[in-house]
Amino acid sequence: MKVWPGHPYPLGAAYDGSGTNFSLFSEIAERVELCLFDDQGNQTCVDLPEVTGYCWHGYLPTVEPGQRYGFRVHGPWDPANGHRCNPAKLLIDPYTKIIDGPLSWDEALFPYPFDKGPEDRNDKDSAPFMPRCIVHQPYFEWSGDRQLQIPWHETIIYETHVKGFTARHPGVPPELRGTYAGLAQPAVVEYLKQLGITALELMPIHYFIHDKHLLDRGLRNYWGYNSIGYLTPHGEYAADKRPGGAVAEFKQMVKTLHQAGIEVILDVVYNHTAEGNHLGPMLSFKGIDNAYYYRLTEDQRYYMDYTGTGNSLNMRNPHVLQLLMDSLRYWILEMHVDGFRFDLASTLARELHDVDRLSAFFDIIQQDPVISQVKLIAEPWDVGEGGYQVGNFPPVWTEWNGKYRDCVRDFWRGEEQSLGEFASRITGSSDLYEETSRLPFASINFITAHDGFTLNDLVSYNEKHNEANGEENRDGESHNRSWNCGAEGPADDPAVVSLRARQKRNFLVTLFLSQGVPMLLGGDESGRSQGGNNNAYCQDSEISWFDWDNIDGDLLGFCQRLIRYRREHPVFRRRGWFHGRPIHGSTIEDIGWFTQEGEEMAEEDWGMGQVKALGVFLNGKAIPNPNPRGEAVSDDKFYLIFNAHKKAMDFILPRVEWGEVWIKDLDTAAGWLESEETLNAGAGITLEANSLVVLRRAA
């Protein structure tokens, strides 16, 4: 077989129309074999003949797209110094675009023999149990498709799972359920359009591994936070099982969603890999150059673990950073995705042990002309010391605002906290973002996410119920800030059922009428339950899948109308901060805060934790930022009243200068109000226990 010298870049397998160039980075390698497999699994190995800057490369003029391959790396086996090379292990190309076939768990996948220990080398060939990389055919007809670039302040994110969303969808053909093609079906796209969301945030779709300990218990890694292929769409989510079918199917899904005006955001897991700790399998990086790719402890047999999964990628090394940047650019330029949510992003910012906001990872993204222009969302924490970094990410980033989630949950379950905290959260969390020149949309607001209770379960359970996970209910968060409204789990008591429905509406209205970017957990709009399981990472089952036969139609209709209400009224999605300043020619400010008595709040009112009620005036005539054409933006004036007390409370509306006549649009105790009920300035209004009212000033 002819092997020409080839080129060190691009890394991975690159077909040029005549042949394929292969390149693999490894500082520690002494020799690198490229292993080619035919359709029967027969193997032919050739040495990559050249090494340039630690990139081992060669060009094979006869190799075309569809060729299966992997690498074997010859080098030192010296665990005490962090080196674990073993040519008996077939390794996944970090730059492969296609991975074919499942991984079959066997002792051969592990670097050590089970009857000995991790210091001993296991020389059993792992190839029979490993999936294969495949040379990629990159061509696709995009028909002019491009990123949508919907402004942040107009964005509404819907977090969901490729499989779970359509696994039981009656409008999706059975053979397409749970796939990329399923998400692109007309019934699904129309549902999302009717709901009104603008961006689909997909849980991990990078190629990932199902953990052996889960498979042994009859479970699977449903969430997918166990990546091993950062440029590869997960093949199990493709209806087209042909080699490369997942790539084309994913692209078609993106193209279809873009045509419907819906962006695609990927949840990416660059903080760790599926190879685990020193006892984990050898699948790729561990055998290519273990000490380069991973953060090791002082005793280099072991791994730094800021993620709770066994290892952490080493962001201090340039080729690790290059892999991540190349991956991000690939998904943007070749797959046309619109942004990324970075799992446990604090891990990416760790230079030595401390989280460094100006770490190399963020510096590189900041200056990259491609990556810096898409939506970037940080999960601003990890499990290491000092890892909780909400509010501390660089200016081009938005953040999952965990403080918003906790504060709003506590408010509606009646916990004592300062009203100042609540006021800050619903107006964009200026205390977290304003000083770094960020705007309200830096805050990704959410009540629930994949990790934790669904909205239905948040108001139905005081305790987690994770027994199905097989860990005796020890896994998952124990402090959920939830309230079951008087009964644990499903209930038929009309009072409990009514209160739960009201609480769900309270949470949704608070979410969508807060400043910042709302993120809705998929299924919360229709009452999806996981039976109290708040850690369904291993539940590839009806526990996690959407139950389309039992949706709460009333809640769905309410949520659709609520999202439309937000989009119709720019005062709820301002681009700039409130400052309490009067508008020109008036003493009325852009925002006002009021007590139950209708008086503006004094300084001493803000710290009163036992007070769980307040009124908020929003002045739609005082929006300072123009629209994209430079025209002034104007809206109605609104008065929102919050009552988190567990009893009905009487309120007085503000004096006439704030609004002479008010129209009652919404009462979460009743829903949307079709008749235009009006109230005069200074009038009294009674709010039911745990309820919220939205008033709009009459013209």
C-alpha positions as CSV (number, residue, x, y, z in Angstrom):
1,M,0.0,0.0,0.0
2,K,1.4,3.3,-1.0
3,V,2.0,5.9,1.7
4,W,3.2,9.3,0.8
5,P,4.6,11.8,3.3
6,G,1.5,13.9,3.4
7,H,1.0,17.0,5.6
8,P,0.8,17.6,9.4
9,Y,-2.4,19.6,8.9
10,P,-5.3,19.3,8.9
11,L,-5.3,16.8,11.8
12,G,-7.4,13.7,11.4
13,A,-8.5,12.2,8.1
14,A,-8.9,14.7,5.3
15,Y,-10.1,13.5,1.8
16,D,-9.2,15.9,-1.0
17,G,-10.9,14.2,-3.9
18,S,-8.0,11.9,-4.8
19,G,-6.8,10.4,-1.6
20,T,-6.8,10.9,2.2
21,N,-4.2,12.6,4.4
22,F,-4.0,11.3,8.0
23,S,-2.4,13.2,10.9
24,L,-2.3,12.5,14.6
25,F,-0.6,14.6,17.3
26,S,1.4,12.9,20.0
27,E,4.5,14.2,21.8
28,I,5.3,11.0,23.5
29,A,4.8,8.6,20.5
30,E,7.8,6.7,19.1
31,R,5.8,5.2,16.2
32,V,2.2,5.6,15.0
33,E,0.3,2.9,13.0
34,L,-2.7,3.7,10.9
35,C,-5.0,0.7,10.9
36,L,-7.4,0.2,7.9
37,F,-10.3,-2.2,8.1
38,D,-12.4,-3.7,5.3
39,D,-16.1,-4.6,5.5
40,Q,-15.3,-8.0,7.1
41,G,-13.2,-6.4,9.8
42,N,-9.8,-7.5,8.3
43,Q,-7.0,-5.2,9.4
44,T,-4.1,-3.7,7.4
45,C,-1.7,-1.5,9.3
46,V,0.8,1.0,7.9
47,D,3.2,3.3,9.7
48,L,2.6,7.0,9.3
49,P,6.0,7.9,7.8
50,E,6.6,11.5,8.8
51,V,6.5,13.5,12.0
52,T,6.4,17.3,11.9
53,G,6.0,19.2,15.2
54,Y,4.8,16.0,16.9
55,C,2.2,15.5,14.3
56,W,2.5,12.0,12.7
57,H,1.3,12.1,9.1
58,G,1.0,10.3,5.8
59,Y,-1.1,10.5,2.6
60,L,-2.8,7.4,1.1
61,P,-3.7,8.1,-2.5
62,T,-6.1,5.1,-2.7
63,V,-8.2,5.8,0.4
64,E,-11.6,7.3,-0.1
65,P,-14.6,8.3,2.0
66,G,-16.1,5.3,3.8
67,Q,-12.8,3.8,4.8
68,R,-12.8,2.5,8.3
69,Y,-9.7,3.2,10.4
70,G,-8.1,3.7,13.8
71,F,-4.6,4.4,15.3
72,R,-2.1,2.4,17.4
73,V,0.5,4.4,19.2
74,H,3.9,2.9,20.2
75,G,5.6,4.7,23.1
76,P,6.4,4.4,26.8
77,W,4.3,2.4,29.3
78,D,5.2,4.3,32.5
79,P,2.1,5.1,34.6
80,A,4.3,6.5,37.4
81,N,5.2,9.3,35.0
82,G,1.8,9.6,33.4
83,H,2.6,7.6,30.2
84,R,0.2,4.8,29.1
85,C,1.1,4.0,25.5
86,N,0.2,0.5,24.3
87,P,0.0,-0.5,20.6
88,A,-2.4,-3.4,21.5
89,K,-5.1,-0.8,21.9
90,L,-6.9,0.5,18.8
91,L,-7.5,4.3,19.4
92,I,-10.2,6.6,18.1
93,D,-8.9,9.6,16.1
94,P,-9.7,12.7,18.1
95,Y,-10.5,14.5,14.8
96,T,-12.7,11.8,13.2
97,K,-16.1,13.1,11.8
98,I,-17.7,9.6,11.9
99,I,-17.6,6.8,14.4
100,D,-19.2,3.6,13.3
101,G,-20.6,0.9,15.6
102,P,-21.0,0.6,19.3
103,L,-18.3,-0.1,21.8
104,S,-18.5,-3.7,23.3
105,W,-17.2,-3.7,26.8
106,D,-14.4,-6.2,27.4
107,E,-11.3,-6.4,29.5
108,A,-9.3,-5.7,26.4
109,L,-10.5,-2.1,26.4
110,F,-8.7,-1.4,29.7
111,P,-5.0,-0.6,29.9
112,Y,-4.4,-3.1,32.7
113,P,-5.4,-6.8,33.4
114,F,-8.2,-7.1,35.9
115,D,-6.4,-9.9,37.8
116,K,-3.4,-7.6,38.4
117,G,-3.5,-3.8,38.8
118,P,-3.3,-0.5,37.0
119,E,0.5,-0.6,37.0
120,D,0.6,-3.7,34.8
121,R,0.1,-3.4,31.0
122,N,-2.8,-5.3,29.3
123,D,-1.6,-6.5,25.9
124,K,-4.9,-8.0,24.7
125,D,-5.9,-6.5,21.4
126,S,-8.9,-4.1,21.8
127,A,-9.8,-3.8,18.1
128,P,-12.5,-6.5,18.1
129,F,-14.4,-4.5,20.7
130,M,-13.8,-0.9,19.5
131,P,-15.9,1.2,17.1
132,R,-14.2,2.3,13.9
133,C,-13.5,5.8,12.7
134,I,-14.6,6.5,9.1
135,V,-13.1,8.8,6.5
136,H,-15.6,11.6,6.0
137,Q,-17.3,12.8,2.8
138,P,-17.8,16.5,3.5
139,Y,-20.2,17.6,0.7
140,F,-23.7,18.7,1.5
141,E,-26.2,20.9,-0.3
142,W,-27.0,23.7,2.2
143,S,-29.0,25.8,-0.3
144,G,-27.8,29.1,1.1
145,D,-28.4,28.1,4.8
146,R,-26.5,30.1,7.4
147,Q,-26.6,30.9,11.1
148,L,-29.7,32.8,12.0
149,Q,-28.0,35.2,14.5
150,I,-31.2,36.0,16.4
151,P,-30.4,38.8,18.8
152,W,-30.0,37.7,22.4
153,H,-32.8,39.9,23.8
154,E,-35.2,38.2,21.4
155,T,-34.0,34.7,22.1
156,I,-36.1,32.0,23.9
157,I,-34.3,28.8,24.5
158,Y,-35.9,25.4,24.7
159,E,-33.7,22.7,26.3
160,T,-34.4,19.2,25.1
161,H,-33.1,15.8,24.2
162,V,-32.9,14.5,20.6
163,K,-34.2,11.0,21.5
164,G,-36.5,11.8,24.4
165,F,-38.4,14.6,22.6
166,T,-39.6,12.3,19.7
167,A,-39.3,8.8,21.1
168,R,-43.1,8.6,21.6
169,H,-44.3,11.4,19.3
170,P,-47.4,10.2,17.4
171,G,-46.7,12.7,14.6
172,V,-43.3,11.2,13.9
173,P,-43.0,7.9,11.8
174,P,-41.9,5.1,14.1
175,E,-38.6,4.5,12.2
176,L,-37.7,8.2,12.7
177,R,-38.5,8.5,16.4
178,G,-35.6,9.5,18.7
179,T,-33.5,10.7,15.8
180,Y,-32.2,13.9,14.2
181,A,-34.6,13.2,11.3
182,G,-37.4,13.0,13.9
183,L,-36.7,16.5,15.2
184,A,-37.0,17.8,11.6
185,Q,-40.4,16.2,11.0
186,P,-43.2,18.7,10.2
187,A,-45.3,17.9,13.3
188,V,-42.3,18.6,15.6
189,V,-41.3,21.8,13.8
190,E,-44.9,23.1,13.9
191,Y,-45.1,22.3,17.6
192,L,-42.0,24.3,18.3
193,K,-43.2,27.2,16.1
194,Q,-46.6,27.3,17.8
195,L,-44.9,27.3,21.2
196,G,-42.9,30.3,20.1
197,I,-39.3,29.4,21.1
198,T,-36.4,30.7,19.0
199,A,-33.6,28.2,19.8
200,L,-33.4,24.5,20.4
201,E,-30.6,23.7,22.9
202,L,-29.8,20.0,22.4
203,M,-28.3,17.9,25.2
204,P,-25.0,16.3,24.2
205,I,-24.9,14.9,20.6
206,H,-21.1,14.5,20.4
207,Y,-20.3,10.8,20.2
208,F,-20.4,9.4,23.7
209,I,-20.0,6.1,25.5
210,H,-22.5,4.2,27.7
211,D,-20.8,3.4,31.0
212,K,-20.2,-0.2,31.7
213,H,-21.6,0.0,35.2
214,L,-24.8,1.4,33.8
215,L,-25.2,-1.3,31.2
216,D,-24.5,-3.9,33.8
217,R,-27.6,-2.6,35.7
218,G,-29.7,-2.5,32.6
219,L,-29.4,1.3,32.3
220,R,-27.8,3.6,29.8
221,N,-26.1,7.0,29.7
222,Y,-29.2,8.8,28.5
223,W,-27.9,12.4,29.0
224,G,-24.7,11.8,27.1
225,Y,-22.2,13.7,29.2
226,N,-19.5,11.2,28.4
227,S,-18.0,12.4,25.1
228,I,-15.1,10.8,23.2
229,G,-15.6,12.2,19.7
230,Y,-15.7,16.0,19.6
231,L,-16.3,16.3,15.9
232,T,-18.7,13.4,15.6
233,P,-22.5,13.4,15.8
234,H,-23.7,10.5,18.0
235,G,-24.7,7.7,15.6
236,E,-27.5,6.2,17.8
237,Y,-29.5,9.4,17.1
238,A,-29.4,8.8,13.3
239,A,-32.2,7.0,11.5
240,D,-29.8,6.6,8.6
241,K,-27.4,3.9,9.8
242,R,-25.1,4.0,6.8
243,P,-21.5,5.2,7.4
244,G,-21.7,9.0,7.5
245,G,-25.5,8.9,7.6
246,A,-25.5,10.7,11.0
247,V,-23.6,13.7,9.6
248,A,-25.9,14.3,6.7
249,E,-29.0,13.7,8.8
250,F,-27.8,16.2,11.4
251,K,-27.1,18.8,8.8
252,Q,-30.6,18.3,7.3
253,M,-32.1,18.7,10.8
254,V,-30.3,22.0,11.2
255,K,-31.3,23.2,7.8
256,T,-35.0,22.4,8.4
257,L,-35.0,24.1,11.8
258,H,-33.3,27.2,10.3
259,Q,-36.0,27.4,7.7
260,A,-38.5,27.5,10.5
261,G,-36.6,30.4,12.2
262,I,-35.2,28.1,15.0
263,E,-31.6,28.2,16.0
264,V,-29.7,25.1,17.1
265,I,-27.4,25.3,20.2
266,L,-25.3,22.3,21.3
267,D,-24.6,21.3,24.9
268,V,-20.9,20.5,24.7
269,V,-18.7,18.6,27.2
270,Y,-15.1,19.7,26.8
271,N,-14.2,19.4,30.4
272,H,-13.7,15.6,30.6
273,T,-13.8,12.5,28.4
274,A,-15.3,9.0,28.6
275,E,-12.0,7.5,29.5
276,G,-12.5,8.1,33.2
277,N,-9.7,7.8,35.8
278,H,-6.7,5.5,36.1
279,L,-9.1,2.5,36.2
280,G,-11.1,3.6,33.1
281,P,-10.8,2.3,29.6
282,M,-8.3,3.3,26.9
283,L,-10.3,4.6,24.0
284,S,-8.3,7.5,22.5
285,F,-6.5,10.3,24.4
286,K,-5.2,8.0,27.2
287,G,-3.3,5.9,24.7
288,I,-2.3,8.8,22.4
289,D,-0.5,11.0,24.9
290,N,-2.1,10.6,28.4
291,A,0.1,13.2,30.2
292,Y,-0.5,15.8,27.5
293,Y,-4.2,15.6,27.2
294,Y,-5.2,15.2,30.9
295,R,-4.6,17.1,34.1
296,L,-2.6,14.8,36.4
297,T,-2.0,15.0,40.1
298,E,1.5,15.3,41.6
299,D,1.5,11.5,41.6
300,Q,1.1,11.2,37.9
301,R,-0.6,7.8,38.1
302,Y,-3.8,9.7,39.0
303,Y,-6.0,12.4,37.4
304,M,-7.2,15.8,38.6
305,D,-11.0,15.6,38.7
306,Y,-13.0,18.8,38.7
307,T,-16.0,17.2,37.1
308,G,-16.8,14.2,39.3
309,T,-16.3,11.9,36.3
310,G,-12.7,10.8,36.8
311,N,-10.6,13.2,34.7
312,S,-10.3,16.7,33.4
313,L,-8.8,17.8,30.0
314,N,-5.6,19.8,30.3
315,M,-6.5,23.3,28.9
316,R,-3.0,24.5,29.5
317,N,-1.6,22.6,26.5
318,P,-1.9,24.2,23.1
319,H,-2.9,21.1,21.1
320,V,-5.7,20.4,23.6
321,L,-6.9,23.9,23.1
322,Q,-6.5,23.5,19.3
323,L,-8.7,20.4,19.4
324,L,-11.5,22.2,21.2
325,M,-11.3,25.3,18.9
326,D,-11.2,23.1,15.8
327,S,-14.2,21.2,17.1
328,L,-16.2,24.4,17.7
329,R,-15.3,25.9,14.3
330,Y,-16.3,22.6,12.7
331,W,-19.7,22.6,14.2
332,I,-20.2,26.3,13.2
333,L,-18.7,26.3,9.7
334,E,-19.5,22.7,8.6
335,M,-22.6,21.8,10.6
336,H,-24.1,25.4,10.8
337,V,-25.0,25.3,14.5
338,D,-25.8,28.7,16.1
339,G,-24.1,28.4,19.5
340,F,-22.9,26.3,22.4
341,R,-23.7,25.7,26.1
342,F,-20.5,24.6,27.8
343,D,-20.9,22.0,30.5
344,L,-19.1,22.7,33.8
345,A,-17.4,25.6,32.1
346,S,-15.4,26.6,35.2
347,T,-13.2,23.5,34.6
348,L,-12.2,25.1,31.2
349,A,-11.0,28.2,33.1
350,R,-8.7,26.4,35.5
351,E,-5.1,27.4,34.8
352,L,-3.4,25.6,37.7
353,H,-6.0,25.0,40.4
354,D,-7.9,28.3,40.6
355,V,-10.5,29.4,38.2
356,D,-9.0,32.1,36.0
357,R,-11.4,34.3,34.1
358,L,-8.7,35.2,31.7
359,S,-7.4,31.7,31.0
360,A,-6.1,30.7,27.6
361,F,-9.4,29.0,26.7
362,F,-11.4,32.2,27.0
363,D,-8.6,34.4,25.5
364,I,-8.6,32.2,22.4
365,I,-12.4,32.3,22.0
366,Q,-12.4,36.1,22.5
367,Q,-10.2,36.7,19.6
368,D,-11.5,34.0,17.3
369,P,-13.4,35.6,14.4
370,V,-15.7,32.6,14.0
371,I,-16.4,31.3,17.5
372,S,-16.8,34.7,19.2
373,Q,-19.7,35.5,16.9
374,V,-22.1,32.7,17.9
375,K,-24.1,32.2,21.1
376,L,-21.8,31.2,24.0
377,I,-23.4,30.0,27.2
378,A,-21.4,28.9,30.3
379,E,-22.6,26.6,33.0
380,P,-20.5,28.7,35.4
381,W,-19.5,26.0,38.0
382,D,-17.8,22.7,38.4
383,V,-17.3,20.4,41.4
384,G,-13.9,21.6,42.4
385,E,-13.0,24.1,45.1
386,G,-13.8,27.7,44.0
387,G,-15.7,26.4,41.0
388,Y,-19.0,28.3,41.6
389,Q,-18.4,31.3,39.3
390,V,-21.8,32.8,38.4
391,G,-21.2,36.3,37.2
392,N,-17.5,36.0,36.6
393,F,-17.2,35.0,32.9
394,P,-15.9,37.3,30.2
395,P,-18.1,39.8,28.4
396,V,-18.8,37.8,25.2
397,W,-20.4,35.1,27.4
398,T,-23.8,34.5,28.8
399,E,-24.3,32.3,31.8
400,W,-26.8,29.8,33.2
401,N,-27.9,32.0,36.2
402,G,-28.1,29.5,39.1
403,K,-28.8,32.3,41.5
404,Y,-31.9,33.2,39.5
405,R,-33.1,29.6,39.7
406,D,-32.5,29.4,43.5
407,C,-34.0,32.8,44.3
408,V,-37.2,32.3,42.3
409,R,-37.7,28.8,43.6
410,D,-37.3,30.1,47.2
411,F,-39.6,33.1,46.6
412,W,-42.6,31.0,45.3
413,R,-42.2,28.4,48.0
414,G,-42.4,31.1,50.6
415,E,-38.8,31.0,52.0
416,E,-37.6,34.1,53.8
417,Q,-35.2,36.1,51.7
418,S,-34.6,39.8,50.9
419,L,-36.9,41.3,48.4
420,G,-33.8,43.0,47.0
421,E,-32.5,39.7,45.9
422,F,-35.7,38.8,44.1
423,A,-35.9,42.3,42.5
424,S,-32.3,41.9,41.2
425,R,-33.0,38.5,39.7
426,I,-36.2,39.4,37.8
427,T,-34.6,42.6,36.3
428,G,-31.5,40.8,34.8
429,S,-29.2,40.4,37.8
430,S,-27.3,43.7,37.4
431,D,-25.3,42.9,40.5
432,L,-23.7,40.0,38.6
433,Y,-23.2,41.4,35.1
434,E,-23.4,45.2,34.9
435,E,-19.9,46.0,36.3
436,T,-18.3,44.0,33.5
437,S,-20.2,45.9,30.8
438,R,-22.5,43.1,30.1
439,L,-26.3,43.5,29.5
440,P,-29.4,41.8,31.0
441,F,-29.2,39.1,28.3
442,A,-25.9,37.8,29.9
443,S,-28.3,36.1,32.3
444,I,-29.8,32.8,31.0
445,N,-32.8,32.6,33.4
446,F,-34.2,29.2,34.2
447,I,-36.4,27.5,36.8
448,T,-35.6,24.0,35.8
449,A,-33.1,22.2,33.6
450,H,-32.4,18.6,32.6
451,D,-30.4,18.2,35.8
452,G,-33.0,18.2,38.6
453,F,-36.8,18.2,38.8
454,T,-39.1,19.0,35.9
455,L,-41.5,21.9,36.6
456,N,-44.3,19.5,37.4
457,D,-42.2,17.6,39.8
458,L,-40.9,20.8,41.4
459,V,-44.4,21.6,42.7
460,S,-45.2,17.9,43.4
461,Y,-42.3,16.5,45.4
462,N,-40.5,17.6,48.5
463,E,-38.0,14.8,48.1
464,K,-36.1,13.2,45.2
465,H,-37.3,9.7,44.1
466,N,-34.4,8.2,42.2
467,E,-34.9,4.6,43.2
468,A,-35.0,3.5,39.5
469,N,-31.4,4.6,39.1
470,G,-30.2,1.7,41.2
471,E,-28.2,3.7,43.7
472,E,-30.7,3.5,46.7
473,N,-31.8,7.1,46.1
474,R,-28.3,8.4,47.1
475,D,-27.7,10.1,43.8
476,G,-29.0,13.5,42.7
477,E,-29.3,16.8,44.6
478,S,-31.1,16.5,48.0
479,H,-31.7,20.3,48.4
480,N,-34.1,21.1,45.6
481,R,-35.9,24.1,46.9
482,S,-39.1,22.4,45.9
483,W,-42.6,22.3,47.6
484,N,-45.1,19.6,47.0
485,C,-48.1,21.9,47.8
486,G,-49.4,19.5,50.5
487,A,-49.0,16.0,49.1
488,E,-46.0,14.0,47.9
489,G,-46.3,12.9,44.3
490,P,-49.5,12.5,42.2
491,A,-52.6,13.9,44.0
492,D,-56.3,14.1,43.4
493,D,-57.2,16.5,46.2
494,P,-58.7,19.5,44.3
495,A,-57.0,22.0,46.5
496,V,-53.6,20.5,45.9
497,V,-54.1,20.1,42.2
498,S,-55.3,23.8,41.9
499,L,-52.3,25.1,43.9
500,R,-49.8,23.1,41.8
501,A,-51.3,24.5,38.6
502,R,-51.1,28.0,40.0
503,Q,-47.5,27.5,41.1
504,K,-46.5,26.3,37.6
505,R,-48.1,29.4,36.1
506,N,-46.3,31.5,38.7
507,F,-43.0,30.1,37.7
508,L,-43.6,30.4,34.0
509,V,-44.8,34.0,34.2
510,T,-41.9,35.0,36.4
511,L,-39.5,33.3,34.0
512,F,-40.9,34.9,30.8
513,L,-41.5,38.4,32.2
514,S,-38.0,38.6,33.7
515,Q,-35.3,40.6,32.0
516,G,-32.7,38.3,30.5
517,V,-32.9,35.2,28.3
518,P,-35.5,32.6,29.3
519,M,-34.7,29.0,29.0
520,L,-37.6,26.5,29.2
521,L,-36.9,22.9,30.0
522,G,-38.6,20.8,27.3
523,G,-41.9,19.4,28.5
524,D,-42.4,21.9,31.3
525,E,-44.9,23.7,29.0
526,S,-47.1,20.5,28.9
527,G,-46.7,19.1,32.4
528,R,-44.0,16.5,31.8
529,S,-43.1,14.5,34.9
530,Q,-40.2,12.2,35.8
531,G,-42.0,10.7,38.8
532,G,-39.8,12.7,41.2
533,N,-36.5,11.5,39.6
534,N,-34.2,14.5,39.8
535,N,-31.2,12.8,38.2
536,A,-32.5,10.9,35.2
537,Y,-29.1,10.7,33.5
538,C,-29.3,7.0,33.2
539,Q,-33.0,6.7,32.3
540,D,-33.3,6.0,28.5
541,S,-36.9,5.1,29.2
542,E,-40.4,6.4,29.7
543,I,-39.2,8.1,32.8
544,S,-37.4,10.6,30.6
545,W,-39.2,10.4,27.3
546,F,-42.0,12.9,26.5
547,D,-45.4,11.4,27.0
548,W,-47.3,13.0,24.1
549,D,-50.5,11.2,24.9
550,N,-50.9,12.8,28.3
551,I,-50.0,16.5,27.9
552,D,-51.6,19.2,29.9
553,G,-53.4,21.1,27.2
554,D,-54.4,24.0,29.4
555,L,-50.8,24.6,30.6
556,L,-49.5,24.3,27.0
557,G,-52.0,26.9,25.8
558,F,-51.1,29.2,28.7
559,C,-47.4,28.9,27.9
560,Q,-47.9,29.5,24.2
561,R,-49.8,32.7,25.0
562,L,-47.3,33.8,27.6
563,I,-44.4,33.5,25.2
564,R,-46.4,35.5,22.6
565,Y,-47.0,38.1,25.3
566,R,-43.3,38.5,25.9
567,R,-42.5,38.8,22.2
568,E,-45.3,41.4,21.8
569,H,-44.0,43.6,24.6
570,P,-40.4,44.8,24.4
571,V,-40.4,46.1,28.0
572,F,-40.0,42.5,29.2
573,R,-36.9,42.0,27.0
574,R,-35.0,45.3,27.3
575,R,-31.4,45.4,25.9
576,G,-30.3,47.8,28.7
577,W,-30.5,48.0,32.4
578,F,-33.2,49.7,34.5
579,H,-31.8,52.6,36.4
580,G,-34.9,54.1,38.1
581,R,-34.5,57.3,36.1
582,P,-37.4,59.5,35.1
583,I,-38.2,59.9,31.4
584,H,-38.0,63.3,29.7
585,G,-40.7,65.7,30.8
586,S,-42.0,63.4,33.6
587,T,-41.2,62.4,37.1
588,I,-42.2,58.8,36.4
589,E,-39.3,56.4,36.3
590,D,-38.4,53.5,34.0
591,I,-39.1,51.1,36.9
592,G,-40.8,51.5,40.3
593,W,-41.1,49.2,43.3
594,F,-44.1,49.3,45.6
595,T,-45.4,47.9,48.9
596,Q,-48.7,46.3,49.4
597,E,-50.1,49.7,50.4
598,G,-49.2,51.1,46.9
599,E,-46.3,53.3,48.3
600,E,-42.9,53.3,46.8
601,M,-40.6,51.1,48.7
602,A,-38.2,52.7,51.2
603,E,-34.7,51.5,51.9
604,E,-35.8,49.6,55.0
605,D,-38.4,47.6,53.1
606,W,-35.8,45.8,51.0
607,G,-34.3,43.7,53.7
608,M,-37.5,42.4,55.2
609,G,-37.3,38.7,54.6
610,Q,-40.8,38.0,56.0
611,V,-42.4,40.1,53.4
612,K,-43.2,38.0,50.4
613,A,-45.2,40.4,48.3
614,L,-44.4,43.5,46.2
615,G,-45.5,45.4,43.2
616,V,-43.4,46.3,40.2
617,F,-44.0,49.2,37.7
618,L,-42.4,48.8,34.2
619,N,-42.5,51.9,32.0
620,G,-42.7,50.9,28.3
621,K,-42.3,54.5,27.4
622,A,-38.7,54.6,28.8
623,I,-36.9,52.0,26.8
624,P,-33.6,53.7,26.0
625,N,-32.3,51.4,23.2
626,P,-33.5,51.8,19.7
627,N,-34.4,48.9,17.3
628,P,-32.0,47.7,14.7
629,R,-33.0,50.6,12.4
630,G,-32.3,53.2,15.0
631,E,-36.0,53.9,15.7
632,A,-37.3,54.4,19.2
633,V,-38.9,51.5,20.9
634,S,-42.1,52.1,22.8
635,D,-44.4,49.8,24.8
636,D,-47.3,49.9,27.2
637,K,-46.8,50.5,30.9
638,F,-47.3,47.5,33.2
639,Y,-47.8,46.8,36.9
640,L,-47.0,43.4,38.2
641,I,-48.1,42.2,41.7
642,F,-46.4,39.2,43.3
643,N,-48.0,37.4,46.3
644,A,-45.9,34.5,47.6
645,H,-47.8,34.3,50.9
646,K,-49.8,31.2,51.6
647,K,-52.9,33.2,52.1
648,A,-54.8,35.8,50.1
649,M,-53.5,39.3,50.4
650,D,-54.9,42.8,49.8
651,F,-53.0,45.3,47.7
652,I,-53.5,49.0,46.8
653,L,-52.6,50.2,43.4
654,P,-50.2,53.2,43.1
655,R,-51.3,56.8,42.9
656,V,-52.8,58.2,39.7
657,E,-49.5,59.6,38.3
658,W,-48.3,56.0,37.8
659,G,-51.4,55.1,35.9
660,E,-55.0,56.3,35.9
661,V,-56.7,53.1,34.7
662,W,-55.3,49.6,34.6
663,I,-56.4,46.6,32.5
664,K,-56.1,43.2,34.2
665,D,-54.4,40.9,31.5
666,L,-53.4,37.9,33.6
667,D,-54.0,36.4,37.0
668,T,-52.2,33.2,37.7
669,A,-55.1,32.2,40.0
670,A,-57.3,32.2,36.9
671,G,-55.1,32.3,33.8
672,W,-55.5,34.7,31.0
673,L,-58.5,37.1,31.3
674,E,-60.6,37.5,28.2
675,S,-62.7,40.4,29.5
676,E,-60.8,43.7,29.9
677,E,-61.4,44.1,33.6
678,T,-60.2,47.5,34.7
679,L,-59.0,49.0,38.0
680,N,-58.5,52.6,38.9
681,A,-55.5,54.2,40.5
682,G,-55.6,53.7,44.3
683,A,-58.1,50.9,44.1
684,G,-57.8,47.8,46.1
685,I,-57.2,44.4,44.7
686,T,-57.1,41.0,46.4
687,L,-54.6,38.4,45.2
688,E,-55.2,34.7,46.0
689,A,-52.5,32.9,47.9
690,N,-49.4,32.2,45.8
691,S,-50.5,34.2,42.8
692,L,-49.3,36.9,40.4
693,V,-51.3,39.5,38.6
694,V,-50.2,41.4,35.4
695,L,-51.9,44.8,34.8
696,R,-51.5,46.9,31.7
697,R,-52.2,50.6,31.7
698,A,-55.2,51.6,29.7
699,A,-54.4,53.8,26.7
